[in-house]
């Protein structure tokens, strides 16, 4: 009786998103295998959507010479614990591969890019919902037999190519393929599309893999690289980088006032805030930022803090609040020359190529009322007939091509309405809320400085426009309404917990649970 020996195929799983060339990479691998006389097969399982799940491309290679009359039967999907190489085009996809069990310490070589494309779940959180990249990296070190980790997206972009080419180079440089580098390069040349750029990106990825020693000594190197490429958690308003262009005279006077009238720890924040509010409206508006902070600055409790913590947080969030996103601001941001240049760079568009920008707008009746003079806006919100009439024109969104003459002029006119912003209903409302918040800080700081510092950060809930702004404002006001429940030294911790709960999920369920619990344990419940 003749027993045939079972030969295990060489297996590769590729996790990539749309537009990253994952299918091209799979085809290159199959082409390399077939050019060497091996059997090979590639399959794919598409993700649910653009960023709720990547497509998994699966390649199996039988690295033995073909025999006449015999054809192997390959698998259609990667099996946990049975994958030799996992290639992830993004750090979160690396984590998902580990979570699915595709990466095992006794078998798998993991090639992962450290760049991030944030998921819908991360973006939907009102606060900072990003998952810490360092945690994923640490799990990758434990889960894989060998780890090759670099920003392969940046390597590809530097060569005006896509990440599939640099990942292909990393695969070749890892030394796990049953063929050599020249076979990979030949597959790229035979493809005939973007050959020079793909070969350059391939070489960059190959060099990155070769220079990483796959042992314990490289753990610190790759961790340091990840720290450099990972976007760190930074405050909402950071200090503006030094500019080579001198500020205009009006702004220069304000910057001098910052240095003369405010303590040094808040200089960087205030200088960035002055620049932001001046760009948002004008120099007079930036001067209002300093005027509104003056009562808080002069408090004895603020002066007693060498770090000026309360003043710094108040300055940060007041500047952000004063530059709220109304229709004029949205149009202004969409027309910035730097935005057009950035998109062209991100898309690797040649300088002589024509690019069109399609902007999607869906204004509500409330936003139209906010842009009107305060008296007219209030009338519109109270008039059911007027709201119903305008609602017929705002039920559906519309697409405006900002690179066309008509679309550009439309956005330019909308942007120009910021001249009358101070007369608008939105400005009146936002200003009232700002003064109420500042007055609350002035009253609270002498009594409970720590609580005032936490209250100073509560405007972090108010952001965006439309439904996003409405939800954030509602939660901010809920916290202020429940302040009478606070008692004792733990008030600051309680407000922090409320704020973080409001930022943790889009439904607001966590905040409502905490507030309900606070009411049950407080005799003031009946009066709220």
C-alpha positions as CSV (number, residue, x, y, z in Angstrom):
1,X,0.0,0.0,0.0
2,X,1.4,3.4,-1.1
3,X,1.0,6.3,1.4
4,X,1.3,9.7,-0.1
5,X,3.1,12.3,1.9
6,X,1.1,15.4,2.7
7,X,2.9,18.6,2.0
8,X,1.8,21.7,3.9
9,X,1.4,24.8,1.8
10,X,3.1,28.2,2.6
11,X,0.3,30.5,3.7
12,X,0.1,34.3,3.6
13,X,-2.7,36.5,5.0
14,X,-2.9,40.1,3.9
15,X,-5.1,42.6,5.7
16,X,-5.6,45.8,3.7
17,X,-8.2,48.5,3.2
18,X,-9.7,49.8,0.0
19,X,-7.3,51.7,-2.3
20,X,-4.1,50.2,-0.7
21,X,-3.5,47.6,-3.4
22,X,-4.0,44.5,-1.3
23,X,-5.3,42.7,-4.3
24,X,-2.3,43.8,-6.3
25,X,0.0,42.5,-3.6
26,X,-1.8,39.1,-3.6
27,X,-1.5,38.9,-7.4
28,X,2.3,39.7,-7.2
29,X,2.7,36.8,-4.8
30,X,0.9,34.4,-7.0
31,X,2.8,35.6,-10.0
32,X,6.1,35.0,-8.2
33,X,5.1,31.5,-7.2
34,X,3.9,30.5,-10.6
35,X,7.0,31.9,-12.3
36,X,9.0,29.5,-10.0
37,X,6.9,26.5,-11.1
38,X,4.8,26.3,-7.9
39,X,1.1,25.9,-7.5
40,X,-0.5,29.0,-5.9
41,X,-4.0,30.4,-5.2
42,X,-5.3,33.7,-4.0
43,X,-8.7,34.4,-2.5
44,X,-10.3,37.4,-0.7
45,X,-12.9,38.1,1.9
46,X,-14.1,41.7,1.7
47,X,-14.6,43.8,4.7
48,X,-18.0,45.2,5.8
49,X,-17.2,48.8,4.8
50,X,-14.3,51.1,4.1
51,X,-13.1,51.3,7.7
52,X,-15.2,48.9,9.8
53,X,-13.2,45.9,8.5
54,X,-10.4,45.4,6.0
55,X,-10.4,42.9,3.2
56,X,-8.5,39.7,4.0
57,X,-6.5,38.4,1.0
58,X,-5.3,34.9,1.4
59,X,-2.5,33.2,-0.6
60,X,-1.5,29.6,-0.4
61,X,1.7,28.4,-2.2
62,X,2.8,24.8,-2.6
63,X,6.5,25.4,-2.9
64,X,7.3,22.1,-4.7
65,X,7.6,21.5,-8.4
66,X,4.4,20.8,-10.2
67,X,3.6,17.2,-11.1
68,X,1.6,16.1,-14.2
69,X,-1.9,15.0,-13.4
70,X,-1.8,16.3,-9.8
71,X,-3.4,19.5,-8.6
72,X,-3.5,20.4,-4.9
73,X,-6.7,21.5,-3.2
74,X,-6.1,24.8,-1.4
75,X,-8.0,26.5,1.4
76,X,-10.2,29.5,0.8
77,X,-9.7,31.4,4.1
78,X,-6.8,31.6,6.7
79,X,-7.1,29.3,9.6
80,X,-6.2,30.5,13.1
81,X,-2.9,29.0,14.1
82,X,-1.9,28.0,10.6
83,X,-0.6,31.1,8.9
84,X,3.1,31.6,8.1
85,X,3.1,35.3,7.2
86,X,0.6,38.0,8.1
87,X,0.9,41.3,6.4
88,X,-1.1,44.2,7.9
89,X,-1.3,47.6,6.2
90,X,-2.2,49.5,9.4
91,X,-1.7,49.1,13.1
92,X,-5.3,48.4,14.0
93,X,-5.5,45.6,11.3
94,X,-2.4,44.2,12.9
95,X,-4.4,44.0,16.2
96,X,-7.4,42.4,14.5
97,X,-5.1,39.7,13.0
98,X,-3.8,38.9,16.4
99,X,-7.4,38.9,17.9
100,X,-8.5,36.5,15.2
101,X,-5.7,34.1,16.1
102,X,-3.9,34.4,12.7
103,X,-0.7,35.3,14.4
104,X,1.0,32.6,16.5
105,X,4.4,32.7,18.3
106,X,5.6,29.3,17.0
107,X,4.9,30.0,13.3
108,X,3.9,33.5,12.1
109,X,6.1,36.2,10.8
110,X,4.2,39.5,11.2
111,X,4.8,42.4,8.9
112,X,2.9,45.5,10.1
113,X,2.8,49.1,9.2
114,X,2.7,51.5,12.2
115,X,0.5,54.1,10.4
116,X,-3.1,54.6,11.7
117,X,-6.3,55.0,9.8
118,X,-8.8,55.5,12.6
119,X,-11.9,53.3,12.7
120,X,-15.5,54.4,12.8
121,X,-15.7,53.2,16.4
122,X,-12.7,55.4,17.3
123,X,-14.1,58.5,15.5
124,X,-17.7,58.1,16.8
125,X,-16.6,58.7,20.4
126,X,-17.2,62.4,21.4
127,X,-13.9,62.5,23.2
128,X,-10.6,60.8,22.4
129,X,-11.6,57.3,21.4
130,X,-8.3,56.3,19.8
131,X,-6.9,53.0,20.8
132,X,-3.3,53.2,22.1
133,X,-0.9,52.0,19.4
134,X,1.7,51.0,22.0
135,X,-0.7,48.4,23.4
136,X,-1.1,46.8,20.0
137,X,2.6,46.8,19.4
138,X,3.3,45.1,22.7
139,X,0.8,42.4,21.8
140,X,2.4,42.0,18.4
141,X,5.8,41.4,20.0
142,X,4.3,38.6,22.1
143,X,2.1,37.0,19.5
144,X,4.5,36.7,16.5
145,X,7.5,34.5,16.0
146,X,9.2,37.4,14.2
147,X,8.0,41.0,13.9
148,X,8.8,43.6,11.2
149,X,7.3,46.9,12.1
150,X,7.7,50.2,10.2
151,X,5.7,53.0,8.7
152,X,5.4,51.4,5.3
153,X,2.7,53.9,4.3
154,X,5.1,56.8,4.7
155,X,7.8,54.8,2.8
156,X,5.5,54.3,-0.1
157,X,4.3,57.9,-0.1
158,X,7.8,59.2,-0.2
159,X,8.2,57.3,-3.5
160,X,4.8,58.4,-4.8
161,X,3.5,54.9,-4.7
162,X,1.0,52.9,-2.6
163,X,1.6,50.8,0.5
164,X,1.3,47.4,-1.3
165,X,4.6,48.0,-3.0
166,X,6.5,48.7,0.3
167,X,4.9,45.8,2.0
168,X,5.9,43.6,-0.8
169,X,9.4,44.8,-0.3
170,X,9.2,44.0,3.4
171,X,8.0,40.5,2.6
172,X,11.0,40.0,0.4
173,X,13.3,41.5,2.9
174,X,12.0,39.3,5.7
175,X,13.7,36.3,4.1
176,X,10.6,34.0,4.4
177,X,9.7,33.7,0.8
178,X,10.6,30.6,-1.2
179,X,12.0,32.8,-3.9
180,X,14.5,35.7,-4.1
181,X,14.2,39.5,-4.5
182,X,14.8,39.4,-8.2
183,X,11.7,37.3,-8.7
184,X,9.6,39.9,-6.9
185,X,11.0,42.8,-8.9
186,X,10.3,40.9,-12.1
187,X,6.7,40.5,-11.1
188,X,6.4,44.3,-10.6
189,X,8.0,44.9,-14.0
190,X,5.7,42.5,-15.7
191,X,2.7,44.3,-14.2
192,X,3.6,47.3,-16.4
193,X,1.7,50.0,-14.3
194,X,3.6,52.5,-12.1
195,X,6.7,50.3,-12.4
196,X,9.4,52.9,-11.4
197,X,7.5,54.1,-8.4
198,X,6.5,50.6,-7.3
199,X,10.1,49.4,-7.5
200,X,11.3,52.4,-5.5
201,X,8.7,51.7,-2.8
202,X,9.6,48.0,-2.9
203,X,13.3,48.9,-2.4
204,X,12.4,51.1,0.6
205,X,10.3,48.4,2.2
206,X,13.0,45.8,1.5
207,X,15.7,48.0,3.2
208,X,13.5,48.6,6.2
209,X,13.0,44.9,6.7
210,X,16.6,44.1,6.2
211,X,17.8,46.7,8.7
212,X,15.5,45.3,11.4
213,X,17.3,42.6,13.3
214,X,14.5,40.2,14.3
215,X,15.6,39.6,17.9
216,X,15.2,41.1,21.3
217,X,17.7,43.9,20.5
218,X,15.3,45.4,17.9
219,X,12.4,45.6,20.3
220,X,13.5,49.0,21.6
221,X,14.2,50.3,18.1
222,X,10.8,49.4,16.8
223,X,9.1,50.7,19.9
224,X,10.9,54.0,19.5
225,X,9.8,54.1,15.9
226,X,6.2,53.5,16.8
227,X,6.3,56.2,19.4
228,X,7.6,58.6,16.7
229,X,4.9,57.6,14.1
230,X,2.0,57.2,16.5
231,X,-0.1,60.3,17.0
232,X,0.2,61.2,20.6
233,X,-2.7,62.3,22.8
234,X,-2.3,66.1,22.9
235,X,-4.4,68.9,24.4
236,X,-7.2,70.3,22.3
237,X,-5.3,73.6,21.6
238,X,-1.5,73.2,21.3
239,X,1.0,76.0,21.1
240,X,1.4,77.2,17.5
241,X,4.8,76.5,15.9
242,X,7.0,79.5,15.5
243,X,6.2,81.2,12.2
244,X,8.8,82.8,9.9
245,X,6.3,85.4,8.8
246,X,6.0,88.3,11.3
247,X,2.4,88.9,12.5
248,X,0.5,92.0,11.4
249,X,0.8,95.1,13.7
250,X,-2.6,94.6,15.3
251,X,-1.8,91.0,16.2
252,X,1.7,91.9,17.3
253,X,0.3,94.3,19.9
254,X,-2.0,91.5,21.3
255,X,1.0,89.1,21.5
256,X,2.9,91.7,23.5
257,X,-0.1,92.1,25.8
258,X,-0.1,88.3,26.5
259,X,3.6,88.5,27.6
260,X,3.0,91.7,29.7
261,X,-0.4,90.8,31.4
262,X,-0.4,87.1,31.8
263,X,1.8,84.6,33.7
264,X,4.4,82.8,31.7
265,X,2.9,79.2,31.9
266,X,0.0,80.3,29.7
267,X,1.9,82.3,27.1
268,X,2.1,79.5,24.5
269,X,-1.6,78.7,24.9
270,X,-2.7,82.3,24.7
271,X,-0.5,83.1,21.7
272,X,-2.0,80.1,19.9
273,X,-5.5,81.2,21.0
274,X,-4.9,84.8,19.8
275,X,-3.8,83.6,16.4
276,X,-6.7,81.2,16.1
277,X,-9.4,83.7,17.0
278,X,-7.9,86.4,14.8
279,X,-8.0,84.0,11.9
280,X,-11.5,83.1,12.8
281,X,-12.8,86.6,12.9
282,X,-10.4,89.6,13.3
283,X,-7.9,91.2,15.7
284,X,-10.7,92.8,17.8
285,X,-12.2,89.4,18.4
286,X,-8.8,88.1,19.5
287,X,-8.6,91.0,21.9
288,X,-12.0,89.9,23.4
289,X,-10.3,86.6,24.3
290,X,-7.9,88.4,26.6
291,X,-10.6,90.7,28.0
292,X,-12.8,87.8,29.0
293,X,-10.0,86.1,30.8
294,X,-8.9,89.2,32.8
295,X,-11.4,88.6,35.8
296,X,-10.1,85.0,36.1
297,X,-6.5,86.1,35.9
298,X,-6.9,88.5,38.7
299,X,-8.2,86.0,41.3
300,X,-6.0,85.4,44.2
301,X,-6.4,81.6,43.9
302,X,-5.2,81.8,40.3
303,X,-2.2,83.9,41.3
304,X,-1.3,81.4,44.0
305,X,-0.9,78.6,41.5
306,X,2.6,78.8,40.0
307,X,1.5,76.6,37.0
308,X,-1.6,78.7,36.3
309,X,-3.5,75.5,35.7
310,X,-7.0,77.0,35.8
311,X,-6.1,80.0,33.7
312,X,-4.4,77.8,31.1
313,X,-7.3,75.4,30.8
314,X,-9.8,78.3,30.6
315,X,-7.7,80.0,28.0
316,X,-7.5,76.9,25.9
317,X,-11.1,76.0,25.9
318,X,-12.3,79.6,25.6
319,X,-10.3,80.1,22.4
320,X,-11.7,76.9,21.0
321,X,-15.2,77.9,22.0
322,X,-14.9,81.4,20.5
323,X,-13.9,79.8,17.2
324,X,-17.1,77.6,17.1
325,X,-17.9,76.0,13.7
326,X,-20.8,77.8,12.0
327,X,-21.5,77.8,8.3
328,X,-19.1,80.7,7.6
329,X,-16.3,78.8,9.4
330,X,-17.0,75.6,7.5
331,X,-16.8,77.4,4.2
332,X,-13.6,79.2,5.3
333,X,-11.9,75.9,6.1
334,X,-13.0,74.3,2.9
335,X,-11.5,77.1,0.8
336,X,-8.1,77.2,2.4
337,X,-5.3,76.7,-0.2
338,X,-3.4,74.5,2.2
339,X,-6.4,72.1,2.3
340,X,-6.2,71.6,-1.5
341,X,-2.5,71.1,-1.4
342,X,-2.7,68.6,1.5
343,X,-5.3,66.5,-0.3
344,X,-3.3,66.4,-3.5
345,X,-0.2,65.3,-1.5
346,X,-2.2,62.6,0.3
347,X,-3.6,61.3,-2.9
348,X,-0.1,61.4,-4.6
349,X,-1.6,63.6,-7.4
350,X,0.9,64.8,-10.0
351,X,1.3,68.6,-10.2
352,X,-0.1,68.7,-13.8
353,X,-3.2,66.6,-13.0
354,X,-6.7,68.1,-12.6
355,X,-8.4,67.4,-9.3
356,X,-12.1,68.1,-8.4
357,X,-13.3,68.5,-4.9
358,X,-17.0,67.6,-4.2
359,X,-18.2,69.0,-0.8
360,X,-21.3,67.5,0.8
361,X,-23.6,69.9,2.7
362,X,-26.8,69.2,4.7
363,X,-27.7,72.4,6.6
364,X,-30.7,72.2,9.0
365,X,-33.2,74.9,9.5
366,X,-31.6,75.5,12.9
367,X,-28.3,76.4,11.3
368,X,-30.0,78.8,8.9
369,X,-31.6,80.5,11.9
370,X,-28.3,80.6,13.7
371,X,-26.7,82.5,10.8
372,X,-29.5,85.1,10.7
373,X,-29.6,88.3,12.8
374,X,-30.7,87.4,16.3
375,X,-34.2,88.8,16.1
376,X,-35.0,87.2,12.8
377,X,-33.5,83.9,13.9
378,X,-35.6,83.7,17.0
379,X,-38.7,84.5,15.0
380,X,-37.9,81.7,12.5
381,X,-37.4,79.2,15.3
382,X,-40.8,80.1,16.8
383,X,-42.7,80.2,13.5
384,X,-43.9,76.7,12.6
385,X,-45.0,77.8,9.2
386,X,-41.6,79.4,8.3
387,X,-39.7,76.4,9.6
388,X,-41.9,74.0,7.5
389,X,-41.4,76.1,4.4
390,X,-37.6,76.2,4.7
391,X,-37.6,72.6,5.8
392,X,-38.7,71.6,2.3
393,X,-35.4,72.9,0.9
394,X,-33.1,71.4,3.6
395,X,-34.5,67.8,3.8
396,X,-31.8,66.6,1.4
397,X,-28.2,67.4,1.2
398,X,-26.5,68.8,-1.8
399,X,-23.0,68.4,-3.3
400,X,-21.0,71.5,-4.2
401,X,-17.9,71.3,-6.3
402,X,-15.6,73.7,-4.7
403,X,-13.1,73.5,-7.6
404,X,-15.7,74.9,-10.0
405,X,-16.2,78.6,-10.5
406,X,-19.8,78.5,-9.3
407,X,-19.1,76.2,-6.3
408,X,-16.1,78.3,-5.2
409,X,-18.1,81.6,-5.5
410,X,-20.9,80.1,-3.4
411,X,-18.6,79.0,-0.6
412,X,-16.7,82.3,-0.9
413,X,-20.0,84.3,-0.3
414,X,-20.9,82.0,2.6
415,X,-17.5,82.6,4.1
416,X,-17.9,86.3,3.7
417,X,-20.9,86.3,6.0
418,X,-18.5,86.2,9.0
419,X,-18.4,90.0,8.8
420,X,-21.9,90.0,10.3
421,X,-21.2,87.1,12.7
422,X,-21.5,89.2,15.8
423,X,-25.1,90.0,15.0
424,X,-26.1,86.4,14.4
425,X,-28.3,84.4,16.7
426,X,-25.6,81.8,17.1
427,X,-23.1,84.4,18.3
428,X,-25.5,85.8,20.9
429,X,-26.2,82.3,22.3
430,X,-22.6,81.1,22.3
431,X,-21.5,84.4,24.0
432,X,-24.1,84.0,26.7
433,X,-23.0,80.5,27.5
434,X,-19.3,81.5,27.5
435,X,-19.9,84.3,30.0
436,X,-22.0,82.0,32.2
437,X,-19.2,79.5,32.2
438,X,-16.5,82.1,33.0
439,X,-18.7,83.5,35.8
440,X,-19.0,80.0,37.2
441,X,-15.2,79.6,37.2
442,X,-14.8,83.0,39.0
443,X,-17.2,82.0,41.7
444,X,-15.8,78.5,42.2
445,X,-12.1,79.1,42.1
446,X,-11.8,80.8,45.5
447,X,-13.9,78.1,47.2
448,X,-12.7,74.9,45.4
449,X,-9.8,75.5,43.0
450,X,-9.6,71.8,41.9
451,X,-13.3,71.8,41.0
452,X,-12.9,75.0,39.0
453,X,-10.1,73.3,37.0
454,X,-12.4,70.4,36.2
455,X,-15.2,72.8,35.2
456,X,-12.8,74.7,33.0
457,X,-12.4,71.6,30.8
458,X,-16.2,70.9,30.5
459,X,-16.5,73.0,27.2
460,X,-14.6,70.1,25.7
461,X,-18.0,68.5,25.3
462,X,-19.1,71.3,22.9
463,X,-17.7,70.8,19.4
464,X,-18.6,70.5,15.8
465,X,-21.9,71.6,14.3
466,X,-25.4,70.3,13.7
467,X,-26.4,67.3,15.7
468,X,-22.9,66.8,17.1
469,X,-22.9,70.3,18.6
470,X,-26.5,69.8,19.9
471,X,-25.6,66.6,21.7
472,X,-22.5,68.0,23.2
473,X,-24.2,71.1,24.4
474,X,-27.0,69.1,26.0
475,X,-24.5,67.0,28.0
476,X,-22.5,70.1,29.0
477,X,-25.7,71.7,30.4
478,X,-26.7,68.5,32.1
479,X,-23.5,68.6,34.1
480,X,-23.9,72.2,35.1
481,X,-27.5,71.6,36.1
482,X,-26.4,68.8,38.5
483,X,-23.6,70.8,40.2
484,X,-25.9,71.4,43.3
485,X,-25.5,67.7,44.0
486,X,-21.8,68.0,44.6
487,X,-20.7,67.9,48.2
488,X,-17.3,67.6,50.0
489,X,-13.8,67.2,48.8
490,X,-14.6,64.7,46.0
491,X,-16.5,67.3,43.9
492,X,-13.7,67.7,41.4
493,X,-13.3,63.9,41.0
494,X,-17.1,63.6,40.4
495,X,-17.2,66.3,37.7
496,X,-14.2,64.7,36.0
497,X,-16.0,61.3,36.0
498,X,-19.2,63.0,34.6
499,X,-17.2,64.7,31.9
500,X,-15.2,61.5,30.9
501,X,-18.5,59.5,30.8
502,X,-20.0,62.1,28.5
503,X,-17.0,61.8,26.2
504,X,-16.8,58.0,26.3
505,X,-19.8,57.2,24.1
506,X,-22.1,58.8,21.6
507,X,-25.3,57.8,23.3
508,X,-24.7,59.6,26.6
509,X,-25.9,56.5,28.5
510,X,-22.8,56.5,30.8
511,X,-23.4,60.1,31.9
512,X,-27.1,59.6,32.5
513,X,-26.3,56.6,34.8
514,X,-23.8,58.6,36.9
515,X,-26.2,61.5,37.2
516,X,-29.1,59.2,38.2
517,X,-26.9,57.6,40.8
518,X,-25.9,61.0,42.2
519,X,-29.5,62.0,42.5
520,X,-30.4,58.8,44.4
521,X,-27.8,59.5,47.0
522,X,-28.5,63.2,47.5
523,X,-31.4,64.9,49.3
524,X,-31.6,67.6,46.7
525,X,-32.9,65.1,44.2
526,X,-36.5,66.4,44.5
527,X,-35.5,70.0,43.7
528,X,-33.7,69.2,40.5
